[in-house]
Amino acid sequence: MQKPSIAELRPVVHPPGVKDRRSGEHWAGRLYMREISLRITRRLVTTKITPNQLTYVMTVAGVLAAPALLVPGIPGALLGVVAVQLYLLFDCVDGEVARWKKQYSLGGVYLDRVAAYLCDAAVLVGFGLRAADLWGPGRIDWLWAFLGTLAALGAILIKAETDLVGVARHQGGLPPVKESASEPRSSGMAFARRAAGALKFHRLILGIEASLVILVVAVLDTVRDDLFFSRLAVAVLAGIALLQTVLHLVSILASSRLK
């Protein structure tokens, strides 16, 4: 089977709205990854590879971020970034292949969500273990591993809070929630939500952003020759995760998403 051209592929796999989804498309996808994924998708759509198989590859790539981050120094941080970028690449490719081949399944949607949970958790747990200094000459400080795991738990709970809206609406016989329903009914809450959205501090606990933070602090730690900045970042991310878990729950309850 002849490979489609990029011009033939683009309107099918990137239909209107794919790059504009406020809650569904990552900034890195819009900025560069969708252009890279098109080239990979072009080579895969003529093969027997299925979208679900690509989702499994995506999941493995995301989970591998945790052991990658256990490699000391800048090399480990770079490996973590590479693992997460591969996760993002295949997150784009699996959907593009599904749209071209018209191979859709609820199992694929489910696997995609599981992969998102695992990638975020793997990065934060790996970061906590990295800050605990597993391979250092001194005593392992498990406090940082605990804080990294706490941050991972918060990241998972935030995703679960969002997904459980759909579960609650389905069990209540309501249609899927519309984007406009996410706006809080209270003007004060709406202002607070817009302010938090403008600052975007909550994005730091997502796997892609967190991996980049880890790379930056790895460079700073190398200059300082200790783990001060990694440990500071783990504590900050754990605080953000806990705060955002509570704020996100309040935001959902104060909106029309459950009405």
Secondary structure, DSSP 4 states (H G I P E B T S, - for coil): -PPPPHHHHHHHHS-TTTTT-TTTS-HHIIIIIHHHHHHHHHHHTTSS--HHHHHHHHHHHHHTHHHHHTS-HHHHHHHHHHHHHHHHHHHHHHHHHHHHHT---HHHHHHHHHHHHHHHHHHHHHHHHHHTTTTSSS---HHHHHHHHHHHHHHHHHHHHHHHHHHHHHHTTPPPPPGGGGS-SSHHHHHHHHHHHHH-GGGGGSHHHHHHHHHHHHHHHHHHTSSHHHHHHHHHHHHHHHHHHHHHHHHHHHSSTT-
